Amino acid sequence: PGLQYNFVKNKSGKDLVPFVGAGLYTGTIELTAGVSKNSATRSGYYMKGGVKYFPFSDSFAVTAALAIYDFSDKYSNAAGTESKQKYTSIITGWSIYL
């Protein structure tokens, strides 16, 4: 989930569509180790930029993007620890637009 902006409208004759995107996220996960149960709440944001390539039609795209994630995990264990992480990812895939 998030927002995405295409620099070029997807229309006939436009095979490459560059884009940027950003979003916020949060969630909780349950961790179980033996009889011990803990939970962690993850929150953060991401930014991405890339290109969509429409090789066959206006409804099928091959996508490549570079994304930067920045998030923190807060654990509900006795120590109440928190970790912060940043990482960069290369994302590839495909999309179908109806």
N, C-alpha and C positions, 0 to 999 in steps of 0.2 A: 504494500500500500504506500502511496505517496503521490507526488505530483510529477508530471513529465511534460516537457515542452519540446515540440518538434520545430526545428528551424525552417523546414521546408514542408509544404503540404504534400501529403501522399496523393499523387494523381498520375495519370498516364504520362509516361515520358520522364518521370522523376524516379529513377531506380534507387538512389541513395538519399536517405533522410537522416541527417544528424540530429541528435537529441541530447538534452540534459535532464536530470531528475534529482529529486531529493525527497526524504521522508523521515518520519519519526516512528519509533516503535517501542513497545513495552510488553512484557509478558512474564509469567511466573512458571517455573518448572519445579517438579517434585523430585527430590533425589533420595534414593533408598539404598542403604548399605547395611546388610544384615537386618538388625532390628531397629537401627537408627534411621530416622526420617528427618530430612531437612528440605527447605525450599529455597529457591533463589529467584530474585526478581531482576530481570534484565531490562535495561532501558538505554536508549541512545538514538543516534541518527545516522543517515547515510546520504552520500552524494554520488551521482554517477553521470557519466557522459559516454556517448557511443554513436553508433551508426546502425540504421536498419537498411538492409539491401533487399529490394523486391525484384528477384531475377525472372519470375514467371508471370506474375499478375499483381494487381493492387491489393490482393487479399492474403498473400503469403510472403513473409519476410524472414530473412536470416539476420540475426542480431549479434553484434559484438559490442561490449561495453567495458569500461574500467570503473570500478566502484570503490569508494573509501567508506569504511564503517568505523564508527567510534561509539563504544558502548561500555557500560559498567554493570557488574553483577553484584548484588547485595544478598548475602546469605543469612538465613535465619537460624544459624547454628549458635552454640553457646558463645563462641568468640565474636560473632557478629561481623565477620570479615567482609571486605569489599575488594573487588578487583576491577581494574580499568584496562581496556584493550583497544587497540587500533589495528586495523589491517586493511590491505588493499587486495582486491580480487579482480580477475579478468573473467568476464561472464560471456558465454556464447550460448546460442540457442536459436529457436525459431518461434514464430507467432503466426496465427491465422486470424484474420480480421473478417468478420461477417458483415 
